[in-house]
């Protein structure tokens, strides 16, 4: 797909696997769907608003950003 007005910029909507560690240091894989993939970008971009809409909590701590799954209580 090409976005109108974006020249030769090409993108696709995909599902990706993010390899990271949890708070205990255990390696985990997070699977995210409906991700906009742009192969021409040198860096990966992550929309915090999209993560929040998907139920994640974003916390900025000094030099890092922590992404957590929202824990929903019973009966809510």
N, CA, C and O atoms as a MOPAC input file, in Angstrom:
PM7 MOZYME 1SCF
protein

 N      0.83500 1    -1.17600 1     0.00000 1
 C      0.00000 1     0.00000 1     0.00000 1
 C      0.87700 1     1.23600 1     0.00000 1
 O      1.98400 1     1.21600 1     0.53800 1
 N      0.39400 1     2.30300 1    -0.59500 1
 C      1.05800 1     3.58900 1    -0.53600 1
 C      0.08900 1     4.60700 1     0.01300 1
 O     -1.09900 1     4.59100 1    -0.31000 1
 N      0.59500 1     5.48100 1     0.83400 1
 C     -0.23200 1     6.53600 1     1.37600 1
 C     -0.22700 1     7.71000 1     0.40600 1
 O      0.84400 1     8.11600 1    -0.04600 1
 N     -1.38500 1     8.26800 1     0.07200 1
 C     -1.41900 1     9.39800 1    -0.85400 1
 C     -0.56000 1    10.55200 1    -0.34200 1
 O     -0.62000 1    10.90500 1     0.83600 1
 N      0.23600 1    11.13300 1    -1.23000 1
 C      1.07400 1    12.26300 1    -0.87800 1
 C      2.36600 1    11.89600 1    -0.18100 1
 O      3.14500 1    12.78100 1     0.17300 1
 N      2.61000 1    10.62700 1     0.02400 1
 C      3.81200 1    10.21500 1     0.75100 1
 C      4.91900 1     9.75100 1    -0.19500 1
 O      5.87100 1     9.11100 1     0.25200 1
 N      4.82000 1    10.05600 1    -1.48200 1
 C      5.85500 1     9.64500 1    -2.42200 1
 C      5.92900 1     8.14200 1    -2.52900 1
 O      4.91800 1     7.47800 1    -2.75400 1
 N      7.12800 1     7.60100 1    -2.36800 1
 C      7.31600 1     6.16000 1    -2.51500 1
 C      7.23100 1     5.41800 1    -1.18400 1
 O      7.59600 1     4.24400 1    -1.11000 1
 N      6.75500 1     6.08600 1    -0.13000 1
 C      6.63100 1     5.45600 1     1.17700 1
 C      5.60200 1     4.33000 1     1.11100 1
 O      4.45500 1     4.54400 1     0.71800 1
 N      6.02600 1     3.13400 1     1.49800 1
 C      5.13600 1     1.98300 1     1.45400 1
 C      4.94900 1     1.46300 1     2.87900 1
 O      5.85200 1     1.55200 1     3.71100 1
 N      3.77000 1     0.92500 1     3.13700 1
 C      3.49900 1     0.38700 1     4.45900 1
 C      2.50600 1    -0.76900 1     4.35800 1
 O      1.86600 1    -0.97400 1     3.32700 1
 N      2.39800 1    -1.50400 1     5.43600 1
 C      1.40600 1    -2.57100 1     5.53500 1
 C      0.97100 1    -2.70600 1     6.98100 1
 O      1.71200 1    -2.35200 1     7.89800 1
 N     -0.22100 1    -3.21400 1     7.17900 1
 C     -0.71600 1    -3.50100 1     8.51700 1
 C     -0.39800 1    -4.96800 1     8.78600 1
 O     -0.70600 1    -5.84000 1     7.97300 1
 N      0.21700 1    -5.22800 1     9.93000 1
 C      0.73100 1    -6.55900 1    10.19100 1
 C      0.58700 1    -6.90700 1    11.67100 1
 O      0.10400 1    -6.10700 1    12.47100 1
 N      1.01600 1    -8.11000 1    12.00900 1
 C      1.13200 1    -8.56100 1    13.39200 1
 C      2.62300 1    -8.74700 1    13.66900 1
 O      3.34200 1    -9.32600 1    12.85600 1
 N      3.08400 1    -8.25500 1    14.82100 1
 C      4.50600 1    -8.34300 1    15.14300 1
 C      4.71300 1    -9.00900 1    16.49900 1
 O      3.81900 1    -9.02800 1    17.34500 1
 N      5.91000 1    -9.55300 1    16.68400 1
 C      6.32200 1   -10.11000 1    17.96900 1
 C      7.38500 1    -9.19200 1    18.55200 1
 O      8.37400 1    -8.87800 1    17.88900 1
 N      7.18300 1    -8.76300 1    19.78800 1
 C      8.16300 1    -7.92300 1    20.48200 1
 C      8.80700 1    -8.78200 1    21.55100 1
 O      8.12900 1    -9.28000 1    22.45000 1
 N     10.11200 1    -8.95200 1    21.45400 1
 C     10.84200 1    -9.75600 1    22.43500 1
 C     11.41200 1    -8.81300 1    23.48500 1
 O     12.13200 1    -7.86700 1    23.16600 1
 N     11.07700 1    -9.08800 1    24.74600 1
 C     11.50000 1    -8.21900 1    25.84000 1
 C     11.62100 1    -9.04500 1    27.12100 1
 O     11.58800 1   -10.27400 1    27.06800 1
 N     11.75700 1    -8.38600 1    28.25600 1
 C     11.82600 1    -9.06600 1    29.54900 1
 C     10.75400 1    -8.48800 1    30.46300 1
 O     10.42000 1    -7.30700 1    30.38200 1
 N     10.21900 1    -9.34300 1    31.33900 1
 C      9.25400 1    -8.84600 1    32.31200 1
 C      9.98100 1    -8.27600 1    33.52100 1
 O     11.21100 1    -8.21700 1    33.54100 1
 N      9.21700 1    -7.85300 1    34.53500 1
 C      9.82900 1    -7.20600 1    35.70400 1
 C     10.75200 1    -8.13000 1    36.49400 1
 O     11.56400 1    -7.65200 1    37.28600 1
 N     10.64200 1    -9.44400 1    36.29300 1
 C     11.51400 1   -10.40800 1    36.96900 1
 C     12.72200 1   -10.80200 1    36.12300 1
 O     13.52600 1   -11.63600 1    36.53900 1
 N     12.85100 1   -10.20000 1    34.93200 1
 C     13.97900 1   -10.50900 1    34.06300 1
 C     13.75300 1   -11.69500 1    33.14600 1
 O     14.65100 1   -12.06500 1    32.38900 1
 N     12.57200 1   -12.30100 1    33.19600 1
 C     12.26000 1   -13.44400 1    32.33100 1
 C     11.95100 1   -12.94700 1    30.92800 1
 O     11.21300 1   -11.97800 1    30.75400 1
 N     12.52000 1   -13.61500 1    29.92100 1
 C     12.26700 1   -13.24600 1    28.53000 1
 C     10.83100 1   -13.59500 1    28.16000 1
 O     10.35400 1   -14.69800 1    28.42900 1
 N     10.14700 1   -12.63000 1    27.53400 1
 C      8.77000 1   -12.85000 1    27.10800 1
 C      8.59000 1   -12.32900 1    25.68100 1
 O      9.40200 1   -11.54900 1    25.18500 1
 N      7.52700 1   -12.77000 1    25.04200 1
 C      7.18400 1   -12.30100 1    23.70600 1
 C      5.78400 1   -11.70000 1    23.77100 1
 O      4.84000 1   -12.34700 1    24.22300 1
 N      5.66200 1   -10.46000 1    23.31500 1
 C      4.36600 1    -9.78800 1    23.24400 1
 C      3.95200 1    -9.76200 1    21.78200 1
 O      4.71800 1    -9.31800 1    20.92700 1
 N      2.75900 1   -10.23100 1    21.49200 1
 C      2.25900 1   -10.23400 1    20.11800 1
 C      1.26100 1    -9.08600 1    19.98300 1
 O      0.28600 1    -9.00200 1    20.72900 1
 N      1.52200 1    -8.20500 1    19.01800 1
 C      0.64100 1    -7.06800 1    18.78200 1
 C      0.09500 1    -7.14700 1    17.36800 1
 O      0.83700 1    -7.35900 1    16.41000 1
 N     -1.21500 1    -6.97300 1    17.25300 1
 C     -1.84900 1    -7.00300 1    15.93800 1
 C     -2.19700 1    -5.59400 1    15.49200 1
 O     -2.15600 1    -4.65000 1    16.28100 1
 N     -2.54000 1    -5.46600 1    14.22000 1
 C     -2.90200 1    -4.17300 1    13.61700 1
 C     -1.79200 1    -3.13800 1    13.77000 1
 O     -2.05600 1    -1.97800 1    14.08700 1
 N     -0.55500 1    -3.56000 1    13.54400 1
 C      0.60800 1    -2.68000 1    13.63600 1
 C      0.93400 1    -2.15800 1    12.24600 1
 O      0.94800 1    -2.91600 1    11.27700 1
 N      1.19400 1    -0.86800 1    12.15300 1
 C      1.57800 1    -0.26700 1    10.88600 1
 C      3.07500 1    -0.47700 1    10.69200 1
 O      3.87400 1     0.04300 1    11.47100 1
 N      3.46500 1    -1.22400 1     9.67300 1
 C      4.86700 1    -1.55200 1     9.38900 1
 C      5.33900 1    -0.74800 1     8.17900 1
 O      4.74800 1    -0.82500 1     7.10200 1
 N      6.41600 1     0.02600 1     8.37000 1
 C      6.99400 1     0.83900 1     7.29900 1
 C      8.45500 1     0.41900 1     7.14300 1
 O      9.29900 1     0.85000 1     7.93000 1
 N      8.77500 1    -0.41900 1     6.13800 1
 C     10.13300 1    -0.95100 1     5.99600 1
 C     11.20600 1     0.11300 1     5.78700 1
 O     12.36700 1    -0.12100 1     6.12300 1
 N     10.84700 1     1.27800 1     5.24000 1
 C     11.84400 1     2.30900 1     4.95400 1
 C     12.32200 1     3.05300 1     6.20800 1
 O     13.34800 1     3.73300 1     6.15600 1
 N     11.61900 1     2.94300 1     7.31000 1
 C     12.03100 1     3.64900 1     8.52100 1
 C     13.23600 1     2.97200 1     9.15600 1
 O     13.30200 1     1.74500 1     9.23600 1
 N     14.18900 1     3.78400 1     9.60700 1
 C     15.38200 1     3.24300 1    10.26500 1
 C     15.10100 1     2.84400 1    11.70300 1
 O     15.78500 1     1.98200 1    12.25600 1
 N     14.09900 1     3.46400 1    12.31200 1
 C     13.74600 1     3.19500 1    13.70200 1
 C     12.30500 1     2.71300 1    13.76300 1
 O     11.50200 1     3.01800 1    12.88200 1
 N     11.98700 1     1.96800 1    14.79500 1
 C     10.61400 1     1.53900 1    15.02200 1
 C      9.89100 1     2.61000 1    15.82400 1
 O     10.46500 1     3.20900 1    16.73300 1
 N      8.64600 1     2.84300 1    15.48800 1
 C      7.82300 1     3.80100 1    16.21800 1
 C      6.72700 1     3.04400 1    16.95200 1
 O      6.20000 1     2.05100 1    16.45100 1
 N      6.39400 1     3.51800 1    18.12900 1
 C      5.36500 1     2.87100 1    18.92700 1
 C      4.41600 1     3.94800 1    19.43300 1
 O      4.85000 1     4.88600 1    20.10100 1
 N      3.14400 1     3.83000 1    19.12800 1
 C      2.14900 1     4.80500 1    19.55100 1
 C      1.66000 1     4.47400 1    20.95300 1
 O      1.01200 1     3.44800 1    21.16400 1
 N      1.96900 1     5.34000 1    21.90900 1
 C      1.51100 1     5.09300 1    23.27200 1
 C     -0.00900 1     5.17400 1    23.35400 1
 O     -0.62200 1     4.43600 1    24.12500 1
 N     -0.62400 1     6.05200 1    22.57900 1
 C     -2.09100 1     6.16100 1    22.59400 1
 C     -2.73200 1     4.85700 1    22.10100 1
 O     -3.73100 1     4.40400 1    22.66100 1
 N     -2.16000 1     4.26000 1    21.06000 1
 C     -2.68700 1     2.98500 1    20.56300 1
 C     -2.52400 1     1.88900 1    21.60700 1
 O     -3.42900 1     1.07700 1    21.80100 1
 N     -1.37600 1     1.85900 1    22.28100 1
 C     -1.17200 1     0.86300 1    23.33700 1
 C     -2.19500 1     1.04400 1    24.45400 1
 O     -2.74700 1     0.06700 1    24.95900 1
 N     -2.44500 1     2.29000 1    24.83800 1
 C     -3.42000 1     2.55400 1    25.89600 1
 C     -4.82100 1     2.12400 1    25.47300 1
 O     -5.57800 1     1.59600 1    26.28800 1
 N     -5.17400 1     2.34300 1    24.21300 1
 C     -6.48800 1     1.91800 1    23.71500 1
 C     -6.61200 1     0.40200 1    23.71400 1
 O     -7.71800 1    -0.13000 1    23.80300 1
 N     -5.47400 1    -0.30500 1    23.61300 1
 C     -5.48000 1    -1.77100 1    23.61000 1
 C     -5.36500 1    -2.34100 1    25.01500 1
 O     -5.25300 1    -3.55500 1    25.18100 1
 N     -5.39300 1    -1.47000 1    26.04300 1
 C     -5.41800 1    -1.95000 1    27.41900 1
 C     -4.08500 1    -1.95300 1    28.14300 1
 O     -3.97400 1    -2.56500 1    29.20500 1
 N     -3.07300 1    -1.29300 1    27.60700 1
 C     -1.77800 1    -1.22400 1    28.27000 1
 C     -1.67000 1     0.07600 1    29.05200 1
 O     -2.30400 1     1.06800 1    28.69300 1
 N     -0.88000 1     0.08200 1    30.10800 1
 C     -0.61400 1     1.26300 1    30.91200 1
 C      0.81200 1     1.72200 1    30.60300 1
 O      1.72800 1     0.90100 1    30.54900 1
 N      1.00300 1     3.01900 1    30.40100 1
 C      2.31100 1     3.58000 1    30.06000 1
 C      2.79500 1     4.41800 1    31.23500 1
 O      2.08200 1     5.30500 1    31.70600 1
 N      4.01400 1     4.13600 1    31.71200 1
 C      4.60500 1     4.89200 1    32.81400 1
 C      6.01500 1     5.30400 1    32.40400 1
 O      6.82700 1     4.46800 1    32.00700 1
 N      6.29700 1     6.61500 1    32.50500 1
 C      7.64100 1     7.09200 1    32.18900 1
 C      8.43500 1     7.19600 1    33.47900 1
 O      7.99300 1     7.82200 1    34.44200 1
 N      9.62100 1     6.57200 1    33.49300 1
 C     10.48900 1     6.57200 1    34.66600 1
 C     11.87200 1     7.03800 1    34.24100 1
 O     12.56900 1     6.31600 1    33.52800 1
 N     12.27600 1     8.20000 1    34.65200 1
 C     13.57000 1     8.82000 1    34.32600 1
 C     13.93400 1     8.62800 1    32.85600 1
 O     13.41100 1     9.34800 1    32.00600 1
 N     14.80500 1     7.68900 1    32.53200 1
 C     15.27900 1     7.52800 1    31.15600 1
 C     14.63300 1     6.36100 1    30.41400 1
 O     15.17600 1     5.89300 1    29.41300 1
 N     13.47800 1     5.88300 1    30.89100 1
 C     12.82700 1     4.76800 1    30.20400 1
 C     11.31200 1     4.91200 1    30.27700 1
 O     10.77400 1     5.65900 1    31.09500 1
 N     10.64800 1     4.18100 1    29.40600 1
 C      9.19200 1     4.10000 1    29.42100 1
 C      8.82300 1     2.64600 1    29.68800 1
 O      9.33100 1     1.73700 1    29.03100 1
 N      7.93500 1     2.43400 1    30.65700 1
 C      7.51100 1     1.09400 1    31.03200 1
 C      6.09800 1     0.87700 1    30.49100 1
 O      5.20500 1     1.69700 1    30.70700 1
 N      5.90900 1    -0.24200 1    29.78600 1
 C      4.59700 1    -0.61100 1    29.24900 1
 C      4.11000 1    -1.81100 1    30.04600 1
 O      4.77000 1    -2.84900 1    30.10400 1
 N      2.92600 1    -1.64800 1    30.66600 1
 C      2.38300 1    -2.71700 1    31.50400 1
 C      0.98200 1    -3.08100 1    31.03500 1
 O      0.24500 1    -2.24500 1    30.51200 1
 N      0.63400 1    -4.34200 1    31.23300 1
 C     -0.74000 1    -4.74900 1    30.97200 1
 C     -1.59200 1    -4.21300 1    32.10800 1
 O     -1.21900 1    -4.32400 1    33.27600 1
 N     -2.73900 1    -3.62900 1    31.76900 1
 C     -3.66600 1    -3.17400 1    32.80500 1
 C     -4.22400 1    -4.39800 1    33.50400 1
 O     -4.64100 1    -5.35500 1    32.85100 1
 N     -4.23400 1    -4.37400 1    34.78500 1
 C     -4.82200 1    -5.47800 1    35.55000 1
 C     -6.24200 1    -5.07600 1    35.89900 1
 O     -6.47200 1    -4.06900 1    36.57000 1
 N     -7.17200 1    -5.86000 1    35.44200 1
 C     -8.58000 1    -5.55900 1    35.70000 1
 C     -9.07100 1    -6.40200 1    36.87200 1
 O     -8.89200 1    -7.61900 1    36.90000 1
 N     -9.67900 1    -5.74500 1    37.81600 1
 C    -10.20000 1    -6.44200 1    38.99500 1
 C    -11.45400 1    -7.22300 1    38.65500 1
 O    -12.11100 1    -6.95400 1    37.65000 1
 N    -11.77900 1    -8.18300 1    39.49100 1
 C    -12.99700 1    -8.98700 1    39.26900 1
 C    -14.22100 1    -8.11900 1    39.50500 1
 O    -14.24300 1    -7.25300 1    40.38000 1
 N    -15.21900 1    -8.37600 1    38.70800 1
 C    -16.48000 1    -7.67200 1    38.87200 1
 C    -16.51300 1    -6.28800 1    38.25000 1
 O    -17.49900 1    -5.57000 1    38.41600 1
 N    -15.47900 1    -5.89600 1    37.54800 1
 C    -15.45200 1    -4.57900 1    36.90600 1
 C    -15.78200 1    -4.69300 1    35.44700 1
 O    -15.80800 1    -3.68500 1    34.73900 1

